[in-house]
Structure formats: C-alpha cells, structure tokens
C-alpha cells in the first residue's frame, strides 16, 4: 500500500523557487470537467502537460479522461485505464501510444507530457510521452502518425479537460497546459532538482500557447476555468469553488487511501469523503508519522463510526483494523486509538490490551453530526480528541499512547465521513491554519501542531 513516510516526502523536499498554490479536485461521480471551443489551430503540432494525483479509480480498469480535443466524432485524447497513461488519435492510422509503466500511487503527484509533431521524419518522434521528466519508451501499443498527417486536435470542435470519451477524471490536476503549434520537451514545464534529483515544476507563464492553447493554474476559486495566459476561459461544468484545492505538486496533502479499504467503502471528492452501506469497513490515510505534532478534522459523522489513528503495522501485516476498531481485538497486538460515535474512547496498546477511557453511560455526549478534531503528539506520545473545539478527553488531559508510526484511520457502518487534512472538499468557513499558514480548518489548530502535508513532514516529521 503506497504511503508517504517520514523522510520520504517527495517533491516538497526539493529546494524549488516556484511553488504551485492550487489544484483542481475532480469528482468522477459529479461529472466535473472544463470545456472550450476550438478552431483554426495547428493540426500537426501540439503539447499537453499536467500534474496529476489519482483518485478512487487508481489501480483499477476504469478509464478516465484527462484531456480531449474533438469534433464530435474523431478525437485526440489523453487518458488512463486506471494504471497506465494512454494517448489516442482516432481516425486516420489510429495513432496510439499506451505506456507499460504503471501509475497507481494515490499518495503521489505525477507529471505527464504528451508531445506531437507529425512533420518529424522519425516515426517515434511524432508522438511522444513523458512521465516525471523522463521519456516513456516501453509501450503495450505504439502506432505513430504518418508523416505530415493532420491530427484530430485543434480543429473546429471542443477541447475538454477532465473528461472525454473515456469518461470523467477522478482526482486532482495542477498546472494544466495545452500548447497549440509546438512540440515541447518536458524541460519547458519542469526540471530535476539539483540536490534531491526530484522532478519539480517550473514557471510556464512565458511559453507561447498558440491559437487554442491555455494555462489553468486554478488560483481563482470564483473562476477555476480562467486561462492564466489571458486567452478565452474554459467553461466550468459542475465545477464550483470547493473544487479548488491547496493539495499540489509542491505541497502534497494527506488523503484517505483507496488501495486499502477493508471492504466496500466508496471513496469520492479526492479521496476525502468515505461512504459505506451496510457493513463495518475501515480505511487508513496516505501519510504515516512517527514524530511531530499533527492535526486533522473529520466531519459529517453519523452513527456507527470509529474515528482515530492506527499503527501502520495493522496495514503492512494485513491485519483487519475493522476488527480492531469495532471489537478491540487483542489478537492484532498493534496499537490504535479511536473515538466511537457514542462518545466512548477505545484504545489498544502495542501489547494488545484494550482500555476504555470514557464512561459508557448514555449521558455522555455523542459526536454525531459534529466536527471531530484529532491532535496527535508523537514527540510526547499522547493525543487529544476534540468535539466542536472542546476536548473530549477526561478533564481535557492528553492520553498517552505507545510510541510508533501511525496513520489516520476510520471504521464506519452505514455511514459517511468527510476528512479535512487542511484542504477540505466541502465548504469550510473556519479559516484556521496551522503555524506555517497551511490549511483551512473549522477549529483553531493547537499551538505547535501542523497539517499533514509534505512541507510540514519535511520540517517536523
């Protein structure tokens, strides 16, 4: 199960002078996408570039459209089958390149470039694919355009971001660029960090975008389809201000992990909303921590929910956190701590012993439909649960836990919960950030506690 661990925090460790502030969160079930009309552009040369973070359909066989330029019948498209990156040009010779490289880590940001120039003399140079700055040369299918072929992009028709014939995208996009009239290399969009070797974004605002080209930086929540290059804005379809996110390729935020649901949990809204129908099911987050002080929130909590955190070993050893959360089973022998929706706290130590810190009488306040905040202190190995900003621990005191490596975790039954690791998928007016200025939380973040993102992990994790 892919996880971001302390000391392995990806592009946020790169000493970049260029920071990406925003991304757009796409929810496939809501049919989120952007469209604009196209005409009169180059039919032979173009480049698509975007940073992507996978959503629920990562690792599946579900096709998702990333970009498409079409006339209603024929199309040029960039999409994924849930694992591999693909590009198609229908009609003509049926041009297509399908990578064998698998992209299935929902905790990672990937940079993809598709670059076309059918005037090239060498066939493989006419249709090129790059992932994280490196050219892809291994394909399960590779049919290249004939020399001087007119492609299906930039004709009289429609350009679409986040959808297409393959269906809608589920996940995040940042720094989306369409270049009309030039085949560009990835070094026009990113560079390898000289210290870490990590591929990182660079400023693309100085590029020549061409007749139908555009640049989406998603900085304006009131107009996420704004072309930052100054061209015609893209129309927003089922896109609202809440689609804007601060989870980006230069500061990656924790989400819940769709690759380890204990059963049939439905993930949505950028893997921040979890829904379960009629069984106890569990899931964990994409970031694990063993030091530092961390803060996150859970809202829209109904009955039958266990909210908290668990030792990473519960996942890596294939143990059922559902069993541990709902019964406190000592057989796992792995630490976890959860708060039940009836107001009781359950804790299992690393030795497997269970304790209940809260009374079980019916007068204890439940947290149904409240906002639950978790303040996890792994410098001193303790924690506090908050309900709507008020500590739920006995007398407001922190509860001790066993030292270890922990991930956010949940177990739910016939229920829906929404997570806020600093970039909520729902409307949040709290406006509370951590000491580094990251996040939008409902409740005030306790002093010295931080949102779970890679910039904070690099400093405190």
C-alpha positions as CSV (number, residue, x, y, z in Angstrom):
1,X,0.0,0.0,0.0
2,X,1.6,3.3,-1.1
3,X,2.3,5.6,1.8
4,X,4.3,8.8,2.4
5,X,6.6,8.1,5.3
6,X,8.8,10.5,7.3
7,X,12.0,11.1,5.3
8,X,10.3,10.2,2.0
9,X,8.1,13.2,1.2
10,X,8.5,13.6,-2.5
11,X,8.7,16.9,-4.4
12,X,8.2,19.0,-1.3
13,X,11.8,18.3,-0.2
14,X,13.1,19.9,-3.4
15,X,14.5,23.4,-3.0
16,X,12.2,24.9,-5.5
17,X,11.8,28.6,-6.1
18,X,8.5,28.0,-7.8
19,X,5.5,26.9,-5.7
20,X,2.2,25.8,-7.1
21,X,-0.5,27.2,-4.9
22,X,-3.6,25.4,-6.2
23,X,-5.0,22.4,-7.9
24,X,-8.5,21.4,-9.0
25,X,-10.2,18.4,-7.4
26,X,-12.3,16.4,-9.8
27,X,-15.1,14.0,-8.7
28,X,-16.0,11.5,-11.4
29,X,-19.4,10.9,-9.9
30,X,-20.2,14.6,-10.3
31,X,-19.1,14.7,-14.0
32,X,-16.7,17.6,-13.3
33,X,-14.8,19.0,-16.3
34,X,-13.9,22.1,-18.3
35,X,-14.7,22.8,-22.0
36,X,-13.9,25.4,-24.6
37,X,-14.4,25.8,-28.3
38,X,-11.5,25.4,-30.7
39,X,-10.9,26.3,-34.4
40,X,-8.1,27.4,-36.7
41,X,-5.2,25.9,-34.8
42,X,-2.3,23.7,-35.8
43,X,-3.3,20.2,-36.9
44,X,0.2,18.7,-36.7
45,X,2.0,20.2,-33.6
46,X,0.7,20.3,-30.0
47,X,1.8,19.5,-26.4
48,X,-0.3,18.6,-23.4
49,X,1.2,18.9,-19.9
50,X,-0.4,18.4,-16.4
51,X,0.4,17.4,-12.9
52,X,-1.9,14.6,-11.7
53,X,-2.8,12.9,-8.4
54,X,-5.0,9.8,-8.8
55,X,-8.4,9.4,-7.1
56,X,-10.6,6.4,-6.4
57,X,-10.0,4.5,-9.6
58,X,-6.3,4.2,-9.2
59,X,-5.2,0.7,-9.9
60,X,-8.5,-0.3,-11.5
61,X,-9.5,-1.0,-15.1
62,X,-11.8,2.1,-15.1
63,X,-10.9,4.5,-18.0
64,X,-10.7,8.2,-17.1
65,X,-10.3,11.1,-19.5
66,X,-7.6,13.7,-18.7
67,X,-7.7,15.8,-21.9
68,X,-9.5,15.7,-25.2
69,X,-9.8,17.8,-28.4
70,X,-12.5,16.5,-30.6
71,X,-15.0,17.4,-33.4
72,X,-17.8,15.3,-32.0
73,X,-16.8,12.2,-34.0
74,X,-13.0,12.0,-34.1
75,X,-10.8,12.9,-31.2
76,X,-7.3,13.3,-29.8
77,X,-7.3,12.2,-26.2
78,X,-5.0,11.7,-23.2
79,X,-6.5,9.3,-20.6
80,X,-5.7,6.5,-18.2
81,X,-7.1,3.0,-17.8
82,X,-6.6,3.4,-14.1
83,X,-3.0,2.1,-14.2
84,X,-1.3,3.2,-17.5
85,X,-1.1,6.5,-19.3
86,X,-2.6,6.5,-22.8
87,X,-2.9,8.8,-25.8
88,X,-5.1,8.2,-28.8
89,X,-5.7,9.9,-32.2
90,X,-8.8,8.3,-33.7
91,X,-9.3,8.1,-37.5
92,X,-6.5,8.1,-40.0
93,X,-4.0,5.4,-39.0
94,X,-5.5,5.0,-35.5
95,X,-2.4,6.5,-33.8
96,X,-2.0,5.4,-30.2
97,X,0.7,5.1,-27.5
98,X,-0.1,3.1,-24.3
99,X,2.6,3.0,-21.6
100,X,3.5,-0.2,-19.9
101,X,4.7,1.9,-16.9
102,X,2.1,1.6,-14.1
103,X,0.9,4.8,-12.3
104,X,-1.1,3.6,-9.3
105,X,0.1,5.5,-6.2
106,X,-2.8,7.7,-4.8
107,X,-0.3,9.4,-2.5
108,X,1.9,10.8,-5.3
109,X,1.8,13.6,-7.8
110,X,2.8,12.6,-11.4
111,X,3.8,15.0,-14.2
112,X,2.7,13.9,-17.7
113,X,3.5,15.3,-21.1
114,X,2.2,14.2,-24.5
115,X,4.0,16.0,-27.4
116,X,3.1,15.7,-31.0
117,X,4.7,16.7,-34.3
118,X,3.6,14.7,-37.3
119,X,6.1,16.6,-39.5
120,X,9.0,14.7,-37.9
121,X,10.9,12.3,-40.2
122,X,11.4,9.6,-37.5
123,X,8.0,8.0,-36.7
124,X,8.6,7.6,-32.9
125,X,9.3,11.3,-32.6
126,X,5.9,12.2,-33.9
127,X,4.0,11.0,-30.8
128,X,6.0,11.2,-27.6
129,X,5.1,10.6,-23.9
130,X,7.0,11.7,-20.8
131,X,6.4,10.9,-17.1
132,X,8.2,12.9,-14.4
133,X,10.7,14.3,-16.9
134,X,11.7,11.0,-18.5
135,X,10.6,9.8,-21.9
136,X,8.5,6.7,-22.0
137,X,9.8,4.1,-24.5
138,X,8.0,0.9,-23.5
139,X,4.5,0.7,-24.8
140,X,1.9,-2.1,-25.0
141,X,0.6,-0.3,-28.1
142,X,2.5,2.1,-30.3
143,X,1.0,3.3,-33.7
144,X,2.6,6.5,-34.8
145,X,1.1,9.2,-37.2
146,X,2.2,9.1,-40.8
147,X,4.5,11.9,-41.8
148,X,2.7,15.2,-42.3
149,X,-0.6,13.7,-41.0
150,X,-3.3,16.1,-39.9
151,X,-4.2,15.1,-36.3
152,X,-7.6,15.4,-34.7
153,X,-6.8,18.2,-32.3
154,X,-7.4,22.0,-32.7
155,X,-10.0,21.6,-35.4
156,X,-13.4,23.0,-35.4
157,X,-14.8,21.4,-32.2
158,X,-14.3,21.2,-28.4
159,X,-11.5,21.0,-26.0
160,X,-12.2,19.2,-22.8
161,X,-10.2,18.9,-19.5
162,X,-11.1,16.2,-17.0
163,X,-13.3,14.2,-19.3
164,X,-13.8,12.8,-22.8
165,X,-14.7,9.5,-24.5
166,X,-13.0,7.6,-21.7
167,X,-15.3,9.2,-19.0
168,X,-14.5,11.7,-16.4
169,X,-11.3,12.1,-14.4
170,X,-11.3,11.4,-10.6
171,X,-8.5,13.0,-8.6
172,X,-6.5,16.2,-8.8
173,X,-4.9,18.3,-11.6
174,X,-2.5,21.2,-11.3
175,X,-0.6,23.3,-13.9
176,X,-2.7,22.2,-16.9
177,X,-1.2,23.4,-20.2
178,X,-2.2,23.0,-23.8
179,X,0.3,24.3,-26.4
180,X,-1.1,24.8,-29.9
181,X,1.6,24.8,-32.6
182,X,4.7,23.4,-30.8
183,X,6.0,20.1,-29.8
184,X,7.8,20.8,-26.4
185,X,10.0,18.8,-24.3
186,X,9.3,18.3,-20.5
187,X,12.0,20.7,-19.6
188,X,9.7,23.5,-20.6
189,X,7.4,22.5,-17.7
190,X,9.7,21.1,-15.1
191,X,13.3,20.4,-14.0
192,X,15.2,17.9,-11.9
193,X,16.2,19.4,-8.5
194,X,20.0,19.7,-8.3
195,X,20.1,18.4,-4.7
196,X,17.4,15.8,-4.5
197,X,17.1,14.7,-8.2
198,X,13.3,15.1,-7.8
199,X,11.3,16.3,-10.8
200,X,9.6,19.6,-9.9
201,X,7.5,22.2,-11.7
202,X,8.8,25.5,-13.1
203,X,7.0,28.7,-14.2
204,X,5.3,28.1,-17.5
205,X,3.8,31.6,-17.9
206,X,6.4,32.6,-20.5
207,X,5.6,29.9,-23.0
208,X,3.9,30.5,-26.4
209,X,0.5,28.9,-26.1
210,X,-0.9,29.4,-29.7
211,X,-4.4,29.8,-31.1
212,X,-6.3,27.3,-28.9
213,X,-3.7,27.0,-26.1
214,X,-4.3,27.8,-22.5
215,X,-2.9,27.6,-19.0
216,X,-5.0,26.6,-16.0
217,X,-3.5,27.5,-12.6
218,X,-6.7,27.2,-10.6
219,X,-5.9,30.2,-8.5
220,X,-9.3,32.0,-8.8
221,X,-11.9,29.9,-6.9
222,X,-14.7,32.0,-8.5
223,X,-13.4,31.2,-12.0
224,X,-11.4,28.0,-12.0
225,X,-11.6,27.8,-15.8
226,X,-9.6,31.1,-16.0
227,X,-6.9,31.0,-18.7
228,X,-3.9,32.4,-16.8
229,X,-2.3,33.1,-20.2
230,X,-5.0,35.6,-21.0
231,X,-6.9,33.7,-23.6
232,X,-10.6,32.5,-23.6
233,X,-11.6,31.0,-20.3
234,X,-12.8,27.4,-20.2
235,X,-16.4,26.7,-19.3
236,X,-17.0,25.1,-15.9
237,X,-19.2,22.0,-15.9
238,X,-20.3,21.0,-12.3
239,X,-17.2,22.9,-11.1
240,X,-17.7,25.1,-8.0
241,X,-15.4,27.0,-5.6
242,X,-15.0,23.9,-3.4
243,X,-13.2,22.1,-6.3
244,X,-10.2,24.3,-5.7
245,X,-7.6,22.6,-3.5
246,X,-4.3,23.6,-1.9
247,X,-3.1,19.9,-2.3
248,X,-0.5,20.4,-5.1
249,X,2.7,19.0,-6.7
250,X,4.8,21.3,-4.5
251,X,2.9,20.6,-1.2
252,X,1.2,17.2,-1.2
253,X,-1.5,16.7,1.4
254,X,-2.7,13.6,3.1
255,X,-5.9,11.9,1.8
256,X,-7.5,8.6,2.7
257,X,-6.1,5.7,0.8
258,X,-8.4,3.8,-1.7
259,X,-5.9,1.0,-2.1
260,X,-6.6,-0.3,1.4
261,X,-10.3,-0.2,2.2
262,X,-11.3,-3.0,4.4
263,X,-14.2,-4.0,2.2
264,X,-16.5,-1.9,0.0
265,X,-16.0,1.7,1.0
266,X,-16.9,4.2,-1.7
267,X,-14.2,7.0,-2.0
268,X,-15.1,10.3,-3.5
269,X,-14.2,14.0,-3.6
270,X,-10.5,13.5,-4.0
271,X,-10.4,10.5,-1.5
272,X,-11.6,12.8,1.3
273,X,-15.2,11.5,1.5
274,X,-15.9,7.9,2.5
275,X,-19.3,6.2,2.3
276,X,-20.2,2.7,3.5
277,X,-23.6,1.0,3.0
278,X,-24.3,-1.9,5.4
279,X,-21.2,-3.4,6.9
280,X,-18.3,-2.4,9.2
281,X,-15.5,-1.3,7.0
282,X,-12.2,0.6,7.6
283,X,-9.6,2.7,5.8
284,X,-6.4,4.5,6.5
285,X,-4.6,7.6,5.3
286,X,-1.8,8.1,2.8
287,X,0.7,9.6,5.3
288,X,2.4,7.9,8.2
289,X,4.1,9.8,11.1
290,X,6.3,8.7,14.0
291,X,7.4,12.2,15.3
292,X,6.0,15.6,15.4
293,X,2.6,17.1,16.3
294,X,-0.3,16.7,13.8
295,X,-3.8,17.9,13.4
296,X,-6.8,17.0,11.2
297,X,-10.6,17.0,11.3
298,X,-13.5,14.7,10.5
299,X,-17.0,16.0,9.8
300,X,-20.4,14.8,8.6
301,X,-20.1,11.9,11.0
302,X,-23.3,9.9,11.5
303,X,-23.9,7.0,13.8
304,X,-21.7,3.9,13.9
305,X,-18.2,5.4,13.4
306,X,-14.8,5.0,14.9
307,X,-12.6,7.9,14.3
308,X,-8.9,8.0,15.2
309,X,-5.5,6.6,14.1
310,X,-3.7,3.2,14.0
311,X,-0.3,1.7,13.9
312,X,0.9,1.3,10.3
313,X,1.7,-2.3,11.1
314,X,-2.0,-3.1,11.1
315,X,-1.9,-2.4,7.3
316,X,1.5,-3.7,6.4
317,X,0.9,-7.1,8.1
318,X,-2.6,-7.4,6.6
319,X,-4.5,-7.2,9.9
320,X,-8.1,-6.1,9.9
321,X,-8.4,-2.6,11.5
322,X,-12.1,-3.1,11.3
323,X,-11.9,-6.0,13.7
324,X,-9.6,-4.0,16.0
325,X,-11.7,-0.9,15.9
326,X,-15.0,-2.5,16.4
327,X,-14.1,-5.2,19.0
328,X,-10.8,-4.0,20.4
329,X,-9.4,-7.4,19.4
330,X,-6.1,-8.1,21.1
331,X,-5.1,-10.6,18.5
332,X,-3.5,-8.0,16.3
333,X,-1.2,-6.8,19.0
334,X,-0.9,-3.4,17.3
335,X,-1.7,0.0,18.8
336,X,-4.6,2.1,17.8
337,X,-6.9,4.6,19.4
338,X,-10.4,5.5,18.3
339,X,-13.4,7.5,19.4
340,X,-16.8,5.9,19.0
341,X,-19.8,7.9,17.9
342,X,-21.4,7.1,21.2
343,X,-18.7,9.2,23.0
344,X,-16.6,6.3,24.2
345,X,-12.8,6.0,23.6
346,X,-11.2,2.7,22.9
347,X,-7.5,2.1,22.9
348,X,-5.4,-0.9,22.1
349,X,-1.8,-0.8,23.2
350,X,1.1,-2.4,21.2
351,X,0.8,-5.4,23.6
352,X,-2.8,-5.9,22.6
353,X,-4.5,-4.8,25.8
354,X,-7.8,-2.9,25.4
355,X,-8.8,0.0,27.6
356,X,-11.9,2.4,27.6
357,X,-11.1,5.8,28.8
358,X,-14.6,7.2,28.8
359,X,-17.7,6.1,30.7
360,X,-20.3,4.1,28.8
361,X,-23.4,5.7,30.4
362,X,-25.9,7.2,28.0
363,X,-25.5,10.7,29.3
364,X,-22.0,11.1,27.8
365,X,-22.3,13.4,24.7
366,X,-22.1,11.8,21.3
367,X,-20.4,13.4,18.4
368,X,-22.9,12.6,15.7
369,X,-23.0,15.4,13.2
370,X,-20.2,17.2,15.0
371,X,-16.7,18.1,13.8
372,X,-14.1,15.9,15.4
373,X,-10.5,17.2,15.6
374,X,-7.5,14.9,16.3
375,X,-4.4,16.4,17.9
376,X,-1.7,13.7,17.7
377,X,1.5,14.4,19.6
378,X,4.2,11.9,18.6
379,X,7.0,13.9,20.3
380,X,5.4,13.2,23.7
381,X,3.3,10.2,22.6
382,X,-0.1,11.4,23.5
383,X,-3.3,12.8,21.9
384,X,-6.5,14.7,22.5
385,X,-9.8,14.3,20.7
386,X,-12.0,17.4,20.3
387,X,-15.7,17.8,19.6
388,X,-16.5,21.1,18.0
389,X,-13.4,22.6,19.6
390,X,-13.9,21.2,23.1
391,X,-11.5,18.5,24.4
392,X,-13.3,15.1,24.8
393,X,-10.6,13.5,26.9
394,X,-11.2,13.2,30.6
395,X,-10.6,16.6,32.2
396,X,-9.2,17.7,28.9
397,X,-5.9,15.9,29.6
398,X,-3.9,14.2,26.9
399,X,-4.0,10.4,26.8
400,X,-0.7,8.5,26.5
401,X,-0.1,6.1,23.6
402,X,2.6,3.7,22.6
403,X,5.5,5.1,20.5
404,X,5.1,4.0,16.9
405,X,4.3,5.0,13.3
406,X,0.7,6.0,12.9
407,X,-1.8,6.8,10.1
408,X,-5.2,8.4,10.3
409,X,-7.8,5.7,10.3
410,X,-11.6,5.1,10.4
411,X,-14.1,2.4,10.7
412,X,-17.7,3.1,9.6
413,X,-21.0,1.2,9.3
414,X,-23.8,2.5,7.0
415,X,-22.2,5.9,7.3
416,X,-20.4,8.8,5.5
417,X,-17.5,10.8,6.8
418,X,-15.6,13.7,5.3
419,X,-11.9,14.3,6.1
420,X,-10.1,17.7,6.3
421,X,-6.4,17.5,6.3
422,X,-6.2,21.2,5.5
423,X,-7.8,21.3,2.1
424,X,-11.5,20.2,2.6
425,X,-13.7,19.1,-0.2
426,X,-16.7,20.8,1.5
427,X,-17.3,24.5,2.2
428,X,-15.4,25.5,5.3
429,X,-15.7,29.0,6.8
430,X,-13.4,28.4,9.8
431,X,-10.3,29.8,8.1
432,X,-8.0,28.4,10.8
433,X,-4.5,27.4,9.6
434,X,-1.5,25.9,11.3
435,X,1.6,27.8,12.5
436,X,3.1,27.6,9.0
437,X,0.0,29.1,7.4
438,X,-1.3,25.8,5.9
439,X,-4.8,24.6,5.9
440,X,-8.4,25.7,6.3
441,X,-9.8,24.1,9.5
442,X,-13.0,24.6,11.3
443,X,-11.4,24.7,14.7
444,X,-8.3,26.6,15.9
445,X,-5.2,24.5,15.4
446,X,-3.4,24.0,18.8
447,X,-0.1,25.7,19.1
448,X,2.8,23.6,17.7
449,X,0.5,21.2,15.7
450,X,0.6,21.1,11.9
451,X,-1.4,19.9,9.0
452,X,-0.4,16.6,7.4
453,X,1.4,17.7,4.2
454,X,4.8,17.1,2.7
455,X,6.2,20.5,3.5
456,X,5.4,20.1,7.2
457,X,6.6,16.5,7.1
458,X,10.0,17.7,5.7
459,X,10.3,20.0,8.7
460,X,8.8,18.1,11.6
461,X,8.2,14.5,10.5
